[in-house]
């Protein structure tokens, strides 16, 4: 079925785009600024939505069509391989994000401890700004 093959090809293109975005996120993890990460996230959500919509159209036909045509079976396998690769990259990103989160929590704890320690070195407030009168 020609239209089914074109739907599979479009699905593969969507997943290739998602994979490229995830790989870029993985490379920039820990060095990207928060705005860039938000951009990645919103782009990823949009791309996943498009892929999910196409998958809803493909899913009911996939098994029946893949068994009828070798080209369709090859496209279905290519799509499945891409999805597996996306899952692997996503797992690596989650592990890195967890590590960054732990590192940030540790650093925040050290900063709080340092701030608490520094507050002990303040001069007493009662001696500041006093006016002294001297009578001779």
Backbone as CSV, one residue per row, in Angstrom:
resi,resn,N_x,N_y,N_z,CA_x,CA_y,CA_z,C_x,C_y,C_z
1,UNK,0.849,-1.169,0.000,0.000,0.000,0.000,0.898,1.238,0.000
2,UNK,0.832,1.991,-1.052,1.721,3.133,-1.249,1.529,4.187,-0.158
3,UNK,0.322,4.534,0.186,0.097,5.575,1.187,0.583,5.126,2.565
4,UNK,0.446,3.830,2.847,0.939,3.336,4.123,2.459,3.458,4.195
5,UNK,3.145,3.119,3.099,4.600,3.258,3.057,5.014,4.718,3.229
6,UNK,4.268,5.633,2.631,4.605,7.048,2.784,4.357,7.500,4.222
7,UNK,3.323,6.960,4.864,3.079,7.267,6.276,4.236,6.752,7.142
8,UNK,4.701,5.542,6.843,5.845,4.991,7.575,7.091,5.840,7.347
9,UNK,7.302,6.286,6.124,8.459,7.127,5.817,8.392,8.450,6.572
10,UNK,7.212,9.036,6.644,7.048,10.288,7.407,7.313,10.033,8.889
11,UNK,6.839,8.899,9.399,7.078,8.543,10.792,8.578,8.408,11.054
12,UNK,9.271,7.768,10.138,10.728,7.609,10.262,11.406,8.970,10.273
13,UNK,10.962,9.879,9.423,11.539,11.230,9.396,11.317,11.940,10.734
14,UNK,10.115,11.802,11.282,9.838,12.417,12.590,10.765,11.847,13.651
15,UNK,10.902,10.528,13.673,11.752,9.908,14.684,13.231,10.252,14.480
16,UNK,13.666,10.400,13.228,15.046,10.826,12.984,15.271,12.237,13.537
17,UNK,14.285,13.118,13.348,14.383,14.465,13.901,14.433,14.454,15.416
18,UNK,13.607,13.614,16.027,13.611,13.489,17.490,14.969,12.975,17.969
19,UNK,15.500,11.982,17.282,16.802,11.424,17.650,17.890,12.489,17.551
20,UNK,17.894,13.265,16.478,18.894,14.319,16.315,18.792,15.356,17.438
21,UNK,17.569,15.734,17.786,17.366,16.700,18.864,17.848,16.137,20.200
22,UNK,17.519,14.878,20.474,17.958,14.256,21.728,19.484,14.152,21.791
23,UNK,20.114,13.829,20.675,21.574,13.741,20.651,22.197,15.111,20.891
24,UNK,21.590,16.160,20.347,22.074,17.513,20.591,21.885,17.877,22.069
25,UNK,20.737,17.512,22.634,20.494,17.760,24.058,21.544,17.047,24.900
26,UNK,21.842,15.817,24.530,22.820,15.031,25.288,24.199,15.692,25.243
27,UNK,24.592,16.196,24.064,25.894,16.856,23.934,25.966,18.126,24.775
28,UNK,24.863,18.854,24.839,24.860,20.148,25.514,24.407,20.076,26.969
29,UNK,24.085,18.891,27.434,23.631,18.719,28.810,24.715,19.204,29.769
30,UNK,24.338,20.042,30.683,25.284,20.551,31.669,25.950,21.848,31.263
31,UNK,25.929,22.186,29.967,26.558,23.434,29.528,25.546,24.408,28.943
32,UNK,24.373,23.928,28.579,23.362,24.790,27.965,22.695,25.647,29.039
33,UNK,22.317,26.852,28.638,21.625,27.722,29.587,20.156,27.289,29.697
34,UNK,19.471,27.718,30.749,18.082,27.287,30.972,17.137,27.609,29.801
35,UNK,17.333,28.744,29.137,16.470,29.084,27.998,16.658,28.106,26.843
36,UNK,17.895,27.701,26.610,18.158,26.721,25.550,17.508,25.385,25.891
37,UNK,17.590,24.986,27.153,16.964,23.730,27.573,15.447,23.797,27.436
38,UNK,14.859,24.954,27.744,13.419,25.114,27.558,13.059,25.023,26.079
39,UNK,13.905,25.586,25.216,13.684,25.491,23.778,13.738,24.055,23.305
40,UNK,14.737,23.313,23.794,14.825,21.885,23.456,13.551,21.167,23.881
41,UNK,13.128,21.447,25.098,11.967,20.764,25.651,10.701,21.047,24.846
42,UNK,10.464,22.302,24.511,9.247,22.621,23.761,9.300,22.056,22.346
43,UNK,10.473,22.088,21.718,10.615,21.493,20.385,10.387,19.993,20.449
44,UNK,10.945,19.350,21.475,10.773,17.907,21.641,9.302,17.551,21.849
45,UNK,8.602,18.317,22.663,7.179,18.059,22.894,6.377,18.171,21.598
46,UNK,6.683,19.200,20.817,5.976,19.388,19.538,6.252,18.215,18.600
47,UNK,7.515,17.829,18.501,7.885,16.726,17.607,7.266,15.402,18.068
48,UNK,7.246,15.175,19.376,6.641,13.950,19.899,5.141,13.928,19.624
49,UNK,4.508,15.067,19.718,3.077,15.144,19.411,2.791,14.784,17.969
50,UNK,3.624,15.290,17.060,3.455,14.966,15.640,3.677,13.482,15.389
51,UNK,4.713,12.936,15.990,5.008,11.505,15.817,3.893,10.652,16.413
52,UNK,3.362,11.052,17.557,2.285,10.287,18.199,1.024,10.288,17.345
53,UNK,0.717,11.427,16.746,-0.464,11.506,15.874,-0.317,10.563,14.685
54,UNK,0.837,10.580,14.075,1.082,9.691,12.936,1.075,8.227,13.382
55,UNK,1.616,7.954,14.552,1.619,6.580,15.077,0.208,6.064,15.318
56,UNK,-0.691,6.945,15.771,-2.084,6.522,15.970,-2.727,6.103,14.650
57,UNK,-2.330,6.743,13.581,-2.861,6.372,12.268,-2.225,5.077,11.753
58,UNK,-0.961,4.887,12.066,-0.209,3.731,11.552,-0.498,2.454,12.334
59,UNK,-0.614,2.569,13.641,-0.679,1.401,14.528,-1.676,0.327,14.104
60,UNK,-2.916,0.678,13.775,-3.865,-0.384,13.434,-3.503,-1.149,12.145
61,UNK,-2.733,-0.512,11.284,-2.422,-1.126,9.987,-1.054,-1.788,9.943
62,UNK,-0.219,-1.493,10.914,1.179,-1.888,10.842,1.389,-3.388,10.682
63,UNK,0.802,-4.189,11.540,1.022,-5.636,11.479,0.539,-6.231,10.156
64,UNK,-0.648,-5.870,9.761,-1.229,-6.441,8.542,-0.435,-6.041,7.305
65,UNK,-0.044,-4.785,7.223,0.656,-4.301,6.031,2.096,-4.791,5.964
66,UNK,2.770,-4.876,7.102,4.174,-5.290,7.119,4.325,-6.738,6.674
67,UNK,3.329,-7.553,6.930,3.436,-8.957,6.535,3.139,-9.160,5.046
68,UNK,2.534,-8.188,4.378,2.174,-8.306,2.967,3.267,-7.835,2.017
69,UNK,4.114,-6.926,2.473,5.031,-6.280,1.556,6.411,-6.194,2.208
70,UNK,7.438,-6.626,1.488,8.789,-6.626,2.034,9.308,-5.205,2.275
71,UNK,8.989,-4.278,1.371,9.422,-2.891,1.541,8.794,-2.289,2.798
72,UNK,7.526,-2.591,3.015,6.833,-2.096,4.202,7.450,-2.711,5.453
73,UNK,7.793,-3.986,5.382,8.428,-4.652,6.527,9.780,-4.006,6.833
74,UNK,10.538,-3.661,5.798,11.824,-2.988,6.003,11.641,-1.617,6.649
75,UNK,10.648,-0.867,6.188,10.368,0.445,6.771,9.933,0.313,8.232
76,UNK,9.113,-0.686,8.505,8.652,-0.910,9.883,9.835,-1.262,10.790
77,UNK,10.767,-2.059,10.291,11.950,-2.423,11.075,12.833,-1.201,11.297
78,UNK,13.008,-0.401,10.266,13.814,0.813,10.394,13.204,1.747,11.453
79,UNK,11.887,1.874,11.420,11.174,2.705,12.396,11.352,2.157,13.803
80,UNK,11.217,0.847,13.967,11.383,0.216,15.282,12.812,0.404,15.800
81,UNK,13.800,0.280,14.911,15.193,0.488,15.314,15.419,1.927,15.785
82,UNK,14.817,2.872,15.077,14.929,4.286,15.472,14.316,4.521,16.851
83,UNK,13.163,3.955,17.074,12.491,4.114,18.367,13.366,3.534,19.476
84,UNK,13.985,2.386,19.239,14.874,1.783,20.242,16.090,2.672,20.501
85,UNK,16.640,3.252,19.448,17.788,4.145,19.605,17.390,5.396,20.392
86,UNK,16.197,5.911,20.117,15.688,7.072,20.861,15.557,6.729,22.338
87,UNK,15.055,5.546,22.642,14.927,5.122,24.039,16.285,5.060,24.738
88,UNK,17.294,4.565,24.027,18.637,4.477,24.605,19.208,5.866,24.894
89,UNK,19.078,6.784,23.929,19.572,8.142,24.130,18.806,8.811,25.266
90,UNK,17.504,8.600,25.310,16.687,9.180,26.366,17.132,8.677,27.741
91,UNK,17.465,7.399,27.847,17.939,6.848,29.119,19.265,7.482,29.524
92,UNK,20.144,7.703,28.549,21.430,8.348,28.856,21.203,9.789,29.324
93,UNK,20.277,10.496,28.663,19.981,11.875,29.055,19.408,11.906,30.467
94,UNK,18.513,10.984,30.770,17.931,10.930,32.122,19.005,10.679,33.167
95,UNK,19.944,9.794,32.871,21.039,9.517,33.809,21.906,10.756,34.001
96,UNK,22.227,11.443,32.895,23.022,12.672,33.001,22.269,13.735,33.781
97,UNK,20.985,13.892,33.498,20.175,14.897,34.194,20.125,14.599,35.685
98,UNK,20.023,13.339,36.034,20.016,12.957,37.443,21.349,13.310,38.096
99,UNK,22.438,13.079,37.378,23.760,13.433,37.895,23.905,14.934,38.082
100,UNK,23.445,15.708,37.104,23.507,17.171,37.209,22.655,17.644,38.379
101,UNK,21.488,17.047,38.530,20.600,17.412,39.644,21.270,17.133,40.981
102,UNK,21.915,15.981,41.119,22.618,15.638,42.359,23.767,16.607,42.617
103,UNK,24.511,16.930,41.576,25.620,17.868,41.709,25.118,19.234,42.161
104,UNK,24.028,19.703,41.553,23.462,20.998,41.935,22.964,20.984,43.377
105,UNK,22.331,19.897,43.788,21.852,19.791,45.175,23.027,19.835,46.141
106,UNK,24.121,19.161,45.797,25.316,19.164,46.638,25.893,20.576,46.731
107,UNK,26.013,21.250,45.585,26.544,22.610,45.557,25.663,23.570,46.353
108,UNK,24.343,23.414,46.223,23.426,24.272,46.985,23.615,24.042,48.486
109,UNK,23.808,22.806,48.891,24.059,22.495,50.299,25.339,23.148,50.795
110,UNK,26.388,23.099,49.987,27.651,23.736,50.359,27.478,25.252,50.460
111,UNK,26.720,25.835,49.548,26.489,27.276,49.600,25.710,27.667,50.855
112,UNK,24.705,26.871,51.209,23.932,27.148,52.427,24.820,27.061,53.665
113,UNK,25.678,26.054,53.711,26.588,25.885,54.839,27.534,27.076,54.923
114,UNK,28.052,27.508,53.781,28.950,28.661,53.754,28.250,29.932,54.178
115,UNK,27.023,30.109,53.761,26.250,31.292,54.135,25.991,31.305,55.638
116,UNK,25.672,30.160,56.180,25.443,30.050,57.618,26.731,30.367,58.378
117,UNK,27.839,29.855,57.895,29.120,30.112,58.553,29.471,31.592,58.485
118,UNK,29.240,32.201,57.345,29.549,33.626,57.194,28.682,34.497,58.079
119,UNK,27.476,34.091,58.336,26.602,34.913,59.172,27.116,35.001,60.600
120,UNK,27.941,34.081,61.015,28.532,34.116,62.350,29.648,35.136,62.474
121,UNK,30.148,35.674,61.375,31.253,36.625,61.407,30.795,38.078,61.302
122,UNK,29.535,38.340,61.392,29.044,39.716,61.306,29.347,40.457,62.606
123,UNK,29.565,41.747,62.460,29.767,42.559,63.654,28.421,42.785,64.318
124,UNK,28.415,42.880,65.597,27.147,43.116,66.297,26.505,44.418,65.822
125,UNK,25.228,44.420,65.671,24.498,45.565,65.156,24.394,46.706,66.165
126,UNK,24.437,46.421,67.451,24.194,47.453,68.455,25.297,48.503,68.512
127,UNK,26.497,48.201,68.034,27.592,49.165,68.098,27.685,50.022,66.840
128,UNK,26.875,49.747,65.890,26.948,50.499,64.638,26.147,51.788,64.746
129,UNK,26.704,52.848,64.229,25.990,54.108,64.106,25.719,54.833,65.407
130,UNK,26.438,54.522,66.455,26.235,55.201,67.743,26.916,56.558,67.719
131,UNK,26.271,57.465,68.324,26.837,58.796,68.480,27.390,58.887,69.908
132,UNK,28.608,59.292,70.018,29.184,59.432,71.342,29.390,60.920,71.650
133,UNK,29.064,61.278,72.820,29.285,62.648,73.285,30.421,62.634,74.283
134,UNK,31.322,63.498,74.090,32.451,63.609,75.028,32.326,64.943,75.776
135,UNK,32.355,64.895,77.033,32.349,66.114,77.836,33.704,66.237,78.513
136,UNK,34.284,67.368,78.348,35.579,67.533,78.990,35.444,68.371,80.206
